[in-house]
Structures are given as C-alpha cells and as structure tokens.
Amino acid sequence: MRLIRFRRPPGAAAALRRMNRATMGAAMGLMQAAWAPTPPATPKPGRTSAITGFGSNPGGLRMLMHLPRRAPARGAPLIVVLHGCGQDAASFAADAGWIAMSEALGVPLLLPEQVRENNRHRCFNWFRPQDVARGQGEAMSIRQGLRWAMRHLGTDKRRVFVVGLSAGGAMAAALLAAYPAVFAAGAVVAGMPVGSAVTPGGALLRMRHANRFTTRAGLAASVRAFNPARGAGRWPRLSIWQGGRDRTVHPDNAALLATQWGALHGLVEEPSQDTEPAPGARLRQWSRGATALVELWTLEEMAHGFPISEGEGRAARWVLAAGTPAARRICDFWGLSPTADSRPR
C-alpha cells in the first residue's frame, strides 16, 4: 500500500507556534488575575465601609472609613475614632455623634476596629507594650491606616486628630505619645494616662485605683519614653472627658492624664480657667496665651461612657445622654467648627 504524505503549507509551523504562545499567554494572564490580591475598595461618599490593603497590619485590626455625603475637599482634616470595649467601630461613630460631625464639617473619619482574635472583649490592647510602641502592633496598624487615608484622600497632614472612649481613649493617648508629630490634637474620654500598665492585671488595677503616688515628672517621663529622641518637640493638644460617677475607670485617672500632658507642655499645675459651662459640668483649661493646650471636662453625674446631648447622638451601650455633646465640644477645642475659640497648632 502506498503512503500519501501531506505537506504543510508554507508558514504553517510559524503560525502554529504563534498561536500556542498566544494561548499560553492568555492562560497565564487568567491565572495571575485569579491569584492577584483584591485591590482595596474605594470608600463611597455618605457610607461607612471597610478598607483593605492599607499595609502589613501588624496589629491585625479591621479598618473602616466614613466619607461625608459631600466628598471632602483635598486638604480636609482627618479624624481617627476609637471605640470602647464591646463596641464596633461603625455603631460607636454613629451613636457618639461622630458621623453627624463628619457630615456637618465635611471631614472623613478613619475607624479602626478591634477583633476578638486580639481581645475577646474587643478592647484595644492599650496596656501591651508590643501594641502601643512606635512602629509595632495595633498602634502601627492605625498609623498605616492613616497613611492610606491621607494618600488616597489628600487630607491635610497638619490637621489629623484622634479620639477614643475607654480602652479606645487609652489607645488614643498612646498614639499621641508614639506619634506626636502626626497628630495636631486628641481627645480621651474615660481613658487612662500613658504608661499606666503593661499587663492585663495591672490595667484592671489602675482602672479601679488610680496611681496617686506617681509624680508629675514621672507621668511626663512615661510619655517621653515612647520617643526618647524627641527632646523638646511640640506635643499635641488634648481634651479630656470624665464622668464623676464612673465605676469602671476611676475619675482620678483623668486628673492624672491632665497633669501628664500639662507637664509635657510645660504648664503650671493650676488651671488658667475653671468654669461651669452647664449645671453639673466642670471645665478646667490650661493655656498658653489665648490657646488652651489641655482641658478637662468633668460631668459629675455621668457614669462610664461617651456623653451626648439630645439630637446629637443616640444613647446606646457606653454612650450616655448627659446633656453635653462631647463630639461637638471636642471639635470646638480642635478648631474644626465655625464657633471654635481656639485653633490647633
């Protein structure tokens, strides 16, 4: 039997090789797309949404952001809001009046959130040295979230603020100590002085029994230990809030925190002003010139929580109707509202 050989037309082999390369390239492209990490979602105006891809996240925190309905202009301020134990970031921001302030002022909010894997009560670990030290743990995760927000939104690096309640308040104070050049000012509500404890047991002890035996110099040294090379650099301004009937964090801790930051600013122990803005509310301010650098609000009848007033927040767990809108007053102190008497440095 005679075999018949078929000849390929001229150029067929080269065409086949090109087709194989194209097919392989398409397949590799699909595989790379499948394996590539999901790009971070862009927050939408008027919404609170999670952000990812903001950094290595050594503290393992969840990170959310709220953008006001009218997109913030480039150069807008940025506020970090830290919830307390047993709370979630979005609900606390809404209940405490921070979402309303974001909308009123056109200011974006960065909302770090603790997870149960880090703390079963979802408290920020403000007492763990590895979570509050500069460049480490939860503090570093929040710093990375800030960098992401500032880069993507073009916010003003000179007007970054942080506020927190309870464990979030203690973490806010730790952030001001670890990254003083990042923040213009902060606010601590029912929080703790920096360096109060380094273990869970020590934290509970100092929450219930403030260390009245520490010295003014010792309090300031606890903050400076976060930045030994800082020297005489400027420190952020601070607004402190405390309930007189707080049974979770002893009210003396607020006085110690005021002493700590007054010492850092080189202020005298006696307040520049001691007033009663409303019945049962005492406001002490320590100033240099016309600018209040440290202030301490004491609401005599309030328990442990974040104070709100009617129409400026929503009462919830650890968010208390106290007749004084802390979110608005804090923004006044920071210089973010039209009626502010002082401006951040």
N, C-alpha and C positions, 0 to 999 in steps of 0.2 A: 504493500500500500504506500502510496506517495504522500509524504507530509507537505502540507502547504504552510509556508511561513508568511506571517503578516508583518509588514514593516510599519513602524510608527511614522506618522507624517513628520516632516522637519519641524523642530522646535517643540515637540510634544513633551519631551523629557524636562526641558526647562520650565514649561508651563506647569507640569505636574509638581515640580519642586516648589515653584512659587505658590501654588495652591496649598501644598502641605504647610509651608511656612505661615501662610495667612491663617489657616485653620488652627495651627498651634498657637499663634499669637492671640487669636480671639479667645481660645480656651484659657490661656494664661491670664488674659485680662479679666475674664469672668471669675477665675479662682482668686486673683488678687482683690477684686472688688468684694468677694464674699468674705475674705479674711481680713480686710482692712477695718480698723476701728470706726464705729459710727461717729461722724463729725458732731461736735457739740451743737445742740439745738439753740437757735437764736430766740431769746425771750421776746414775747409779744407784748405790745403796749396794753395796759389795762389788765394784765394777768400776772399771776404768780406761778412760775414754772421752774422745774429743775434744770440745772446746767451740769454738763459733764465735760470731761477733757480739759479741766482748768488747771491741772498739774498732777504731780505724783500723789498728792493727797495722803501724806504720811499718817495723819490722824484718823483716816477712814470716815470722814464726815460726809453727810449728804449736803449738797449746796443748792439753794434755790435763789431766785431773784424775782423781785416785783418791779415792773416798769409802770409808771403812771400812764393814764389813757393818752394824754398828750406826750408824745415821745420827748424825753429830756433833751434839752439842747446840749451841744458839746460844751464842756466847761461847767456842767452842773455839779453840785455836791453829790456825795455818795454816803449813805448811812448803812452801817452794819448793825443788825438787830439780833440779839442772842436770847433765846427762850430760856425758861427755867426748867427744873426737873419735872418730868411727867407731862411736858407740853410738846407740841410740834411747832415748827417754825412759822408756817403759814397762818395757823389759827391764832397764835400769840400775836403776830404782827397785826392781824385784823382786830382782835379783841382789845389790844392795848392802845389802839388808835394810830399805829404807825402807817397802816395802809392809807388811812384818811389824810395823814400828814404828807405822805408821798404824793397823793393826788392833788392836794392843795398847793404844794410847793413845787411840783414837777421834779421831785427828787427820787432817783431809783434807790431801792433797798436791796442789800445783799443779806440773805437769810440762811446762815449755816444751821444745820440740824444734826443733833446727836442721834446715834443709832444704838439699839440695845446691845449689839455686839461689843460696844465700847463701855457701856454703863447700863446696867439693867433697869435703872430708873430714868434713863435718858438725860442724865445730868452731864454737863460739860465737866471734864476732869481737871478743874482749876487747881487742885491740890497736888497733882502729879508733876514732878519736875520735868519729866520727859514729854509732857503735853503742853507745858507753858513756856519752856525755854525757847529763846530765839532760834529759829531755824529747825524746830522739832515739833513732832506730834500735831495735836489739834490746832495749836497756835499757827503753825506753819501752813496747815490746810486752809485756815481762814485767810492768811496772808496771800496764798496762791489764788484763792477766790477773788480777793481784792484786785490783784494784778490782772486777772482775766477780765473783771468788770471794767476796770479803768482803761484797759486796752481796747475792749470792744465798744465801750460807750463814750470814750473820750472825756471822762469826768475830770474835774479839777483836782489834781493831786494835793493841792493845798487845803482842800475842804473835804476831808474824809473824817467821818465820825463813827463812834461805836457806842451802843447802849445795850445793857443786859439786865435781866432780872435774876436774883438769887444766884444759883450756880453760873448762870449766864452773866450776871453782874460781876461776880468774882473773876470770870474769864475775861470780861471786858477790861477790868483793872489790870489783869496780867498782860493783855495785849498792849495796853498803853505803856506798860513797863518794858515789854520786849521790843516794841516797835514805836518808840516815842516820836520819831521823825515822820512816821506815816500818818498819824492822826493829829488833827487840829484840836480836838476836844473829845470828851467822852461823858458818859453818864452811867452811874452804878446805882441800881435800885435793889435794896435789901441784899447787898453783896458783902464782900469781905476785903480787908486790907491785903495788899500784895505781900506774899511770903508768910501768911498766917499758918499754913500747914503744908506738910509734904506726904501725908498718909491719909487714908480714909478715916481712921480713928482720930487722928489729930484734927481733921477737918470738922468732924462732928463735935469734938470738944470745944474748939474755938468758935464754932457757930453758936453754941449754947452759953459759953463762958468766954467772953472776950478777954484777951490778954492785956489786962490793965497795967501790968508791971513793965511792959515794954517802954522804951524811951522814944522821944521824938527823933533823936539821931538814929536810933536803931530801926525805926519804921522807915525812914528815908533810905537807910543803907540797904534794906530788903529790896527796894525798887532798883537802886543803883547796881545791885549785884547782877541784874539782868543785862546791864550794859556797862561793864567796868571801864571801857574806854571812852564813854560818852563825856565824862568830865562835867563841865558847867553848861552843857547844852540845854536848850529850852525843853520844857515838859508840857504836855497837853493840859489844857484847862479841864476842870472836872466838876460835874453836877452830881450830887449825892442825895439819895432819897431813902427815907426810913420810916417805918410805922412804929409808933410808940408802944403798941400792943403786940408786936411781933414776937411769937414764941418759937419761931424756927431759927431766926438769926437775931442774936441779942442786939438791941439798939446801940450798945456801946461800940459795936464794930463800925458803925457809920461815923461816930465821932473819931475813932482811931484812923479811919480812912481819910477824913478831913485833915487830921493832924499830919498824916503821912504826906499828903500832896501839898499841904501848906508848907511843910518843911522843905520839900523839893523845890518849891517856888521861892523859898527864902522869905516867907511871910511871917509876920508876928503871930503869936498864939491867939490874941484877942481878935474877934471878927471886926471888920470895918463897919458892918451893918448887922443889926439883929432886930428883925421886924416880924410882925404877924400879918401876913397878906390876907388871911381869912381866918375865921374862928377855928381854933384847934390846929392851925398850921403855923409853924415857926420857920423862918428863913434866916440863916446866917450866911454872910458873904465875906470872903477875904479878898481884898482888891489891891491892885497896884494902879494908882491914878484912878481913872474912870472905869477901868476894866476889872470885872470880877474874875479872878483866876480859879477860885474854889468856892463852891456854895454847898450848903447842907440844908435840905428840907426835912423837917420832922413833922409828920402828921400824927398827932397824939393819940387819936382813937383808931388808927388803922392797924390791922394785923399784917401778916406776911403776904405781900403781893405787890402788884403794879397798880398805882392809883389812876383812876379815870373819873370823869365827871359825866353827867347826863348829856347825851348827844355826842360825846367824843370818845367812843369806845363801847364795849359790850362786856358786862360783868360775866366772868367765867372763872374757872379754877385758877387761883392765884392772880386774878385780875379783879380789882375791887373798886366799887363805886365809893369814892372817898371825897367827892366834891371838888377835887383839884385835878385838872387834866395834865398829868405829868408829861406826856408826849409833847404837848404844845409848849409847856413851860421850858422843857429841855431845849426845844428848837429855838425858843427865845434866847436862852443862855448861849446857844451856839451861834446866834446871829443869823438864823435861817428864816425867820419870819419877818413880815413887814413891820411888826411892832417891837422888834428886838431892841434892847437898850445897849447891848454890848456886841462886839464883833470878834470872831476868832482871830487869833494871831496870824 
